[in-house]
Amino acid sequence: MANRILLIEDDRRLAEMVQNYLGEAGFRVTVAPAGKAGIALLAREPFDALILDLMLPDMDGLDVCRNVRERHATPILMLTARGDAMDRVIGLEMGADDYLPKPFEPRELLARLKAILRRGTQDKRSDTLRFGRLEIDLGARKVFLSGSECALTSHQFSLLAALAQHAGRVMSRDAIMDLLRHEPLEAFDRSIDVHISRIRAAIEDDPKKPRRVITVRGAGYVFARAQD
């Protein structure tokens, strides 16, 4: 069955181009011309991924991203014509899985879309990593703290799982990027801190005093083996 993609984009010509290109690649693409319309569609129908323009006529794309992430785990690929790198950081902080600046090559859009969909289905194993009250289900790609599911994006799960599978070992940025070498994010090393912050907010009792994912100054990060 073809993956269902929701494209929230107000540029009619661009939306038609993306819809046709992805359609030829085997995707079913539904277009929403504004943020509120896209949010309403997501509430009514299941989609495998969301392609979200940052600049929309009725609301900011970052607000749409925040709204979607509060309710859905749908992978999000953000598009923007704005050149401010801070937009990318904020988008990642709000839960976007990847970020693609305009103008872009359709082939790159397709590659990034396939990558975030692949991250949602890879590592379908039944084993679960347990660290005290924290459980990381590698098969279901879900994380639980004291039995309650933690809200993480697919990319954040991949990062947490990579660290947890090397618990007790200090991982440099280079080592982390090597483990996540299939991830498409450009300059991923500069966004590691953003993702770590989001992970801590989800799994730490006190994110300001982390006990699970610990920073080792000048060296990288270590996932603590012993936890309560």
Residue frames as qw, qx, qy, qz and C-alpha x, y, z in Angstrom:
[[0.000, 0.888, 0.460, 0.000, 0.00, 0.00, 0.00],
 [0.392, 0.573, -0.028, 0.719, 1.30, 3.44, -0.93],
 [0.348, -0.323, -0.451, 0.756, 2.44, 5.75, 1.86],
 [0.010, 0.867, 0.447, 0.219, 0.04, 8.61, 2.49],
 [0.436, -0.062, -0.128, 0.889, 1.68, 12.02, 2.64],
 [0.005, -0.907, -0.409, 0.095, 0.10, 15.29, 3.74],
 [0.461, 0.187, 0.086, 0.863, 1.64, 18.39, 2.13],
 [0.098, -0.874, -0.377, 0.289, 0.78, 21.71, 3.82],
 [0.401, -0.125, 0.323, 0.848, 1.84, 24.27, 1.24],
 [0.277, 0.744, 0.358, -0.491, 0.13, 27.46, 0.01],
 [0.103, 0.549, -0.522, -0.645, 2.19, 27.82, -3.17],
 [0.837, 0.303, 0.260, -0.374, -0.15, 26.14, -5.67],
 [0.656, 0.625, -0.411, -0.098, 2.49, 25.56, -8.37],
 [0.050, 0.510, -0.819, 0.257, 4.99, 24.09, -5.93],
 [0.619, -0.071, 0.637, -0.454, 2.33, 21.93, -4.29],
 [0.851, 0.423, 0.034, -0.309, 1.26, 20.57, -7.69],
 [0.474, 0.629, -0.615, 0.037, 4.87, 19.84, -8.65],
 [0.182, -0.378, 0.833, -0.361, 5.55, 17.99, -5.38],
 [0.747, 0.109, 0.455, -0.472, 2.25, 16.12, -5.59],
 [0.812, 0.510, -0.179, -0.222, 2.97, 14.95, -9.13],
 [0.327, 0.608, -0.709, 0.147, 6.61, 14.06, -8.47],
 [0.310, -0.265, 0.815, -0.412, 5.88, 12.08, -5.31],
 [0.811, 0.229, 0.261, -0.471, 2.86, 10.53, -6.99],
 [0.719, 0.537, -0.424, -0.121, 5.10, 9.18, -9.75],
 [0.159, 0.464, -0.812, 0.317, 7.34, 7.76, -7.01],
 [0.481, -0.206, -0.851, -0.049, 4.41, 5.79, -5.59],
 [0.077, -0.199, -0.608, 0.764, 3.15, 8.09, -2.82],
 [0.079, -0.724, -0.628, -0.274, -0.42, 9.26, -2.26],
 [0.266, -0.043, -0.214, 0.939, -0.19, 12.99, -1.61],
 [0.093, -0.818, -0.564, -0.066, -2.97, 15.14, -0.14],
 [0.313, 0.279, -0.061, 0.906, -2.48, 18.92, -0.27],
 [0.230, -0.815, -0.482, 0.225, -3.72, 21.41, 2.33],
 [0.380, 0.666, 0.086, 0.636, -3.23, 25.09, 1.38],
 [0.195, -0.722, 0.232, -0.622, -3.13, 26.40, 4.96],
 [0.096, 0.305, -0.826, 0.465, -2.13, 25.38, 8.47],
 [0.535, -0.024, 0.504, -0.678, -5.58, 25.02, 9.99],
 [0.831, 0.279, -0.203, -0.436, -6.80, 22.93, 7.07],
 [0.539, 0.383, -0.741, 0.116, -3.78, 20.63, 7.45],
 [0.144, -0.215, 0.766, -0.588, -4.30, 20.21, 11.18],
 [0.714, 0.102, 0.245, -0.648, -7.96, 19.36, 10.55],
 [0.780, 0.345, -0.460, -0.245, -6.99, 16.73, 7.96],
 [0.306, 0.342, -0.826, 0.326, -4.52, 15.11, 10.35],
 [0.395, -0.111, 0.614, -0.674, -7.23, 14.90, 12.99],
 [0.795, 0.229, 0.120, -0.549, -9.56, 13.06, 10.59],
 [0.908, 0.379, -0.170, -0.056, -7.26, 10.85, 8.53],
 [0.770, -0.466, 0.304, 0.313, -4.06, 8.83, 9.09],
 [0.526, 0.810, -0.257, 0.035, -0.94, 9.97, 7.25],
 [0.922, -0.071, -0.105, 0.367, 2.50, 8.36, 7.16],
 [0.510, -0.164, -0.027, 0.844, 4.38, 11.67, 6.97],
 [0.092, 0.931, 0.308, -0.173, 3.84, 15.42, 6.85],
 [0.510, 0.203, 0.149, 0.823, 5.66, 17.87, 4.56],
 [0.177, -0.855, -0.423, 0.242, 5.17, 21.27, 6.14],
 [0.370, 0.610, 0.053, 0.699, 5.93, 24.71, 4.71],
 [0.388, -0.287, -0.457, 0.747, 7.19, 27.16, 7.32],
 [0.100, 0.203, 0.019, -0.974, 5.46, 30.19, 5.79],
 [0.036, 0.461, 0.869, 0.176, 1.69, 29.78, 5.57],
 [0.064, -0.492, -0.267, -0.826, -1.11, 32.33, 5.03],
 [0.567, -0.643, -0.295, -0.422, -3.09, 31.69, 8.21],
 [0.693, -0.699, 0.175, -0.023, -0.50, 30.66, 10.83],
 [0.049, 0.745, -0.663, -0.051, 3.23, 30.16, 11.24],
 [0.801, 0.193, -0.556, -0.110, 4.53, 26.75, 10.23],
 [0.221, 0.274, -0.770, 0.532, 6.33, 26.46, 13.56],
 [0.500, -0.089, 0.426, -0.749, 2.97, 26.78, 15.33],
 [0.856, 0.157, -0.260, -0.418, 1.57, 24.08, 13.06],
 [0.568, 0.308, -0.733, 0.214, 4.55, 21.86, 13.90],
 [0.098, -0.216, 0.693, -0.681, 4.01, 22.38, 17.62],
 [0.694, 0.018, 0.174, -0.699, 0.29, 21.66, 17.33],
 [0.832, 0.230, -0.446, -0.235, 0.85, 18.48, 15.31],
 [0.433, 0.311, -0.771, 0.348, 3.58, 17.17, 17.58],
 [0.338, -0.213, 0.565, -0.722, 1.39, 17.59, 20.66],
 [0.780, 0.120, 0.248, -0.561, -1.18, 15.23, 19.12],
 [0.929, 0.357, -0.030, -0.086, 0.57, 12.98, 16.62],
 [0.631, -0.486, 0.485, 0.361, 3.84, 11.08, 16.12],
 [0.726, 0.640, 0.230, 0.099, 3.66, 11.61, 12.35],
 [0.625, -0.168, 0.198, 0.736, 7.16, 12.28, 10.91],
 [0.183, 0.939, 0.194, -0.215, 7.53, 15.92, 9.86],
 [0.604, 0.100, 0.264, 0.746, 9.72, 17.31, 7.06],
 [0.006, 0.849, 0.235, -0.473, 9.82, 21.11, 7.19],
 [0.535, 0.454, 0.328, 0.632, 10.27, 23.35, 4.14],
 [0.151, -0.871, -0.209, 0.419, 11.24, 27.01, 4.28],
 [0.535, 0.686, 0.097, 0.484, 12.43, 29.86, 2.10],
 [0.287, -0.936, 0.152, -0.138, 13.67, 31.76, 5.14],
 [0.664, 0.492, -0.466, 0.316, 17.43, 31.67, 5.55],
 [0.323, -0.681, 0.453, -0.476, 17.68, 32.03, 9.31],
 [0.467, 0.176, -0.857, 0.128, 19.43, 28.98, 10.76],
 [0.218, -0.090, 0.664, -0.709, 17.56, 29.57, 14.01],
 [0.736, 0.088, -0.085, -0.666, 14.33, 28.54, 12.28],
 [0.707, 0.194, -0.675, -0.078, 15.87, 25.11, 11.70],
 [0.195, 0.148, -0.791, 0.560, 16.88, 24.78, 15.34],
 [0.449, 0.003, 0.376, -0.811, 13.46, 25.90, 16.57],
 [0.771, 0.143, -0.346, -0.515, 11.77, 23.50, 14.16],
 [0.578, 0.152, -0.785, 0.161, 13.84, 20.62, 15.50],
 [0.038, -0.097, 0.674, -0.732, 13.10, 21.67, 19.06],
 [0.598, 0.079, 0.174, -0.778, 9.38, 21.59, 18.28],
 [0.732, 0.014, 0.657, -0.178, 9.62, 18.07, 16.93],
 [0.677, 0.633, -0.226, -0.300, 10.40, 18.24, 13.21],
 [0.921, -0.132, 0.316, 0.184, 12.32, 15.21, 11.95],
 [0.598, 0.043, 0.355, 0.717, 14.16, 16.96, 9.14],
 [0.067, 0.837, 0.107, -0.533, 14.48, 20.32, 7.45],
 [0.594, 0.254, 0.504, 0.573, 14.84, 21.23, 3.76],
 [0.009, -0.597, -0.029, 0.802, 15.46, 24.83, 2.55],
 [0.583, 0.708, 0.395, 0.044, 13.84, 26.22, -0.61],
 [0.800, 0.306, -0.249, -0.452, 14.57, 26.06, -3.45],
 [0.567, -0.338, 0.750, -0.032, 15.20, 22.32, -3.41],
 [0.310, 0.253, -0.795, -0.457, 15.68, 19.53, -5.90],
 [0.827, -0.133, -0.088, -0.539, 12.69, 17.15, -6.03],
 [0.794, 0.145, -0.579, 0.116, 15.09, 14.21, -5.82],
 [0.196, 0.258, -0.644, 0.694, 16.44, 15.51, -2.50],
 [0.567, -0.203, 0.208, -0.771, 12.93, 15.95, -1.16],
 [0.897, 0.016, -0.331, -0.293, 12.15, 12.38, -2.14],
 [0.614, 0.232, -0.654, 0.377, 15.35, 11.08, -0.54],
 [0.062, -0.254, 0.554, -0.791, 14.69, 12.89, 2.73],
 [0.726, -0.135, 0.022, -0.674, 11.06, 11.77, 2.79],
 [0.868, 0.078, -0.486, -0.071, 12.08, 8.15, 2.27],
 [0.390, 0.289, -0.664, 0.569, 14.67, 8.50, 5.03],
 [0.318, -0.231, 0.470, -0.790, 12.23, 9.72, 7.69],
 [0.862, -0.033, -0.125, -0.489, 9.76, 7.02, 6.70],
 [0.753, 0.220, -0.600, 0.155, 12.53, 4.42, 6.88],
 [0.083, 0.328, -0.648, 0.682, 13.47, 5.58, 10.37],
 [0.621, -0.179, 0.246, -0.722, 9.92, 4.85, 11.43],
 [0.949, 0.066, -0.098, -0.293, 10.12, 1.22, 10.29],
 [0.557, 0.478, -0.641, 0.227, 13.74, 0.18, 10.79],
 [0.056, 0.287, -0.801, 0.523, 15.00, -1.93, 13.70],
 [0.744, -0.240, -0.135, -0.609, 11.72, -3.88, 13.97],
 [0.455, 0.136, -0.842, 0.257, 13.08, -6.14, 16.67],
 [0.623, -0.587, -0.450, -0.253, 11.27, -7.43, 19.72],
 [0.621, -0.166, -0.467, 0.607, 14.03, -6.71, 22.24],
 [0.226, -0.913, -0.161, -0.297, 13.56, -4.04, 24.87],
 [0.453, 0.288, -0.467, 0.703, 16.33, -2.21, 26.70],
 [0.530, -0.758, -0.354, -0.139, 15.53, -1.66, 30.38],
 [0.379, 0.278, -0.405, 0.784, 17.25, 0.81, 32.67],
 [0.039, 0.181, 0.611, -0.770, 15.34, 1.01, 35.94],
 [0.376, 0.564, 0.529, -0.511, 12.06, 2.80, 35.24],
 [0.338, 0.638, -0.319, -0.614, 13.09, 3.53, 31.64],
 [0.704, 0.138, 0.686, 0.119, 12.22, 1.05, 28.87],
 [0.241, 0.578, -0.416, -0.660, 13.27, 1.41, 25.23],
 [0.775, 0.261, 0.568, -0.098, 11.31, -0.88, 22.92],
 [0.152, -0.426, 0.587, 0.672, 13.48, -1.20, 19.82],
 [0.222, 0.285, 0.875, 0.321, 10.86, -3.13, 17.88],
 [0.065, 0.808, 0.586, -0.009, 7.97, -0.74, 18.44],
 [0.352, 0.355, 0.002, 0.866, 10.33, 2.27, 18.53],
 [0.405, -0.777, -0.219, -0.428, 8.72, 3.52, 21.72],
 [0.323, 0.248, -0.606, 0.684, 10.10, 4.71, 25.05],
 [0.574, -0.651, -0.414, -0.274, 8.38, 4.34, 28.40],
 [0.152, 0.353, -0.567, 0.728, 9.15, 5.93, 31.75],
 [0.259, 0.036, 0.730, -0.632, 7.38, 4.32, 34.72],
 [0.344, 0.389, 0.854, -0.026, 4.97, 2.76, 32.22],
 [0.317, 0.829, 0.252, -0.386, 4.02, 6.03, 30.51],
 [0.716, 0.414, 0.307, 0.471, 5.04, 6.55, 26.88],
 [0.282, -0.606, 0.086, 0.739, 7.52, 9.38, 26.24],
 [0.536, 0.810, 0.212, -0.114, 6.91, 11.70, 23.29],
 [0.382, -0.519, 0.503, 0.575, 9.92, 11.48, 20.97],
 [0.605, 0.626, -0.233, -0.435, 10.28, 12.00, 17.25],
 [0.978, 0.197, -0.005, 0.074, 11.57, 9.16, 15.11],
 [0.506, 0.651, -0.359, 0.437, 14.94, 10.90, 14.84],
 [0.309, -0.650, 0.476, -0.505, 15.17, 11.42, 18.61],
 [0.939, -0.192, 0.212, -0.190, 14.33, 7.77, 19.19],
 [0.862, 0.405, -0.181, 0.246, 17.15, 6.72, 16.86],
 [0.197, 0.689, -0.447, 0.534, 19.60, 8.91, 18.76],
 [0.595, -0.512, 0.417, -0.459, 18.46, 7.68, 22.17],
 [0.993, 0.013, 0.082, -0.085, 18.54, 4.05, 21.07],
 [0.692, 0.544, -0.325, 0.346, 22.08, 4.46, 19.69],
 [0.065, -0.645, 0.517, -0.559, 23.29, 5.89, 22.99],
 [0.770, -0.344, 0.334, -0.421, 21.44, 3.30, 25.09],
 [0.978, 0.191, -0.087, 0.016, 22.85, 0.42, 23.05],
 [0.613, 0.390, -0.388, 0.567, 26.29, 1.70, 24.04],
 [0.524, -0.813, -0.089, -0.237, 25.38, 2.43, 27.67],
 [0.744, -0.590, 0.124, 0.289, 28.33, 3.32, 29.87],
 [0.660, 0.083, 0.304, 0.682, 30.49, 4.35, 26.92],
 [0.012, 0.714, 0.020, -0.700, 31.30, 7.98, 26.18],
 [0.590, 0.496, 0.548, 0.327, 30.19, 8.71, 22.63],
 [0.185, -0.360, 0.174, 0.898, 31.79, 11.57, 20.71],
 [0.509, 0.584, 0.088, -0.625, 29.86, 13.48, 18.08],
 [0.327, 0.468, -0.712, -0.410, 31.80, 11.66, 15.37],
 [0.051, -0.015, 0.994, -0.098, 30.89, 8.30, 16.92],
 [0.407, 0.449, 0.577, -0.547, 27.23, 9.30, 17.17],
 [0.479, 0.601, -0.217, -0.602, 27.17, 10.45, 13.54],
 [0.175, 0.319, -0.899, -0.243, 28.76, 7.16, 12.50],
 [0.211, 0.204, 0.913, -0.283, 26.01, 5.24, 14.30],
 [0.401, 0.671, 0.453, -0.429, 23.41, 7.44, 12.61],
 [0.216, -0.316, 0.547, 0.744, 25.13, 7.51, 9.24],
 [0.141, 0.412, 0.805, 0.403, 21.86, 6.77, 7.45],
 [0.003, -0.789, -0.446, 0.422, 20.29, 9.94, 8.86],
 [0.500, 0.586, 0.343, 0.538, 19.98, 12.67, 6.18],
 [0.183, -0.959, -0.163, 0.141, 20.28, 15.80, 8.33],
 [0.540, 0.628, -0.170, 0.534, 22.96, 18.20, 7.12],
 [0.118, 0.511, -0.477, 0.706, 25.53, 19.25, 9.74],
 [0.713, -0.468, -0.482, -0.200, 23.80, 16.88, 12.17],
 [0.595, -0.099, -0.497, 0.623, 26.56, 17.41, 14.73],
 [0.018, 0.185, -0.163, 0.969, 25.36, 20.97, 15.28],
 [0.598, -0.327, -0.193, -0.706, 21.83, 19.78, 16.06],
 [0.581, -0.088, -0.785, 0.198, 22.80, 16.96, 18.43],
 [0.086, -0.030, -0.558, 0.825, 22.47, 19.28, 21.42],
 [0.495, -0.058, -0.090, -0.862, 18.95, 20.22, 20.33],
 [0.750, -0.089, -0.576, -0.312, 17.88, 16.60, 20.13],
 [0.460, -0.027, -0.740, 0.490, 19.57, 15.69, 23.41],
 [0.160, -0.051, 0.346, -0.923, 17.69, 18.54, 25.09],
 [0.673, -0.065, -0.249, -0.693, 14.39, 17.19, 23.74],
 [0.702, -0.029, -0.711, 0.025, 15.25, 13.66, 24.82],
 [0.245, 0.019, -0.662, 0.708, 16.10, 14.84, 28.33],
 [0.398, -0.086, 0.124, -0.905, 12.82, 16.74, 28.56],
 [0.772, -0.050, -0.399, -0.491, 11.04, 13.47, 27.79],
 [0.839, -0.070, -0.535, 0.071, 12.96, 10.93, 29.90],
 [0.369, 0.179, -0.556, 0.723, 14.67, 12.78, 32.73],
 [0.335, -0.682, -0.609, 0.229, 12.99, 13.48, 36.08],
 [0.126, -0.894, -0.025, 0.429, 14.85, 16.81, 36.09],
 [0.740, 0.592, 0.128, 0.294, 16.14, 17.73, 32.61],
 [0.068, 0.924, -0.277, 0.255, 18.40, 20.40, 34.14],
 [0.350, -0.577, 0.721, -0.153, 20.10, 17.71, 36.24],
 [0.835, 0.243, -0.366, -0.332, 20.16, 14.72, 33.88],
 [0.574, -0.445, 0.674, -0.134, 20.93, 11.27, 35.27],
 [0.856, 0.253, 0.451, -0.013, 20.34, 9.21, 32.14],
 [0.669, 0.581, 0.134, 0.444, 21.93, 11.12, 29.23],
 [0.484, -0.777, 0.011, 0.402, 24.98, 12.88, 30.62],
 [0.461, 0.859, -0.158, 0.157, 27.26, 15.43, 28.95],
 [0.795, -0.340, 0.091, 0.494, 30.98, 14.72, 29.21],
 [0.100, 0.943, -0.088, -0.304, 32.67, 18.06, 28.57],
 [0.064, 0.722, -0.602, -0.336, 34.98, 18.01, 25.60],
 [0.221, -0.184, 0.949, 0.132, 34.18, 14.38, 24.86],
 [0.350, -0.156, -0.703, -0.599, 30.49, 13.91, 24.03],
 [0.677, -0.308, 0.090, -0.663, 27.67, 12.09, 25.77],
 [0.165, 0.124, -0.969, 0.135, 27.24, 8.95, 27.83],
 [0.698, -0.347, -0.314, -0.542, 24.07, 7.02, 28.54],
 [0.296, -0.474, 0.689, -0.461, 24.22, 5.98, 32.20],
 [0.458, 0.018, -0.877, -0.143, 24.05, 2.22, 32.63],
 [0.259, -0.335, -0.801, 0.424, 22.81, 2.29, 36.24],
 [0.240, -0.325, -0.131, -0.905, 19.50, 4.13, 36.71],
 [0.288, 0.043, 0.720, -0.630, 16.73, 4.11, 39.32]]
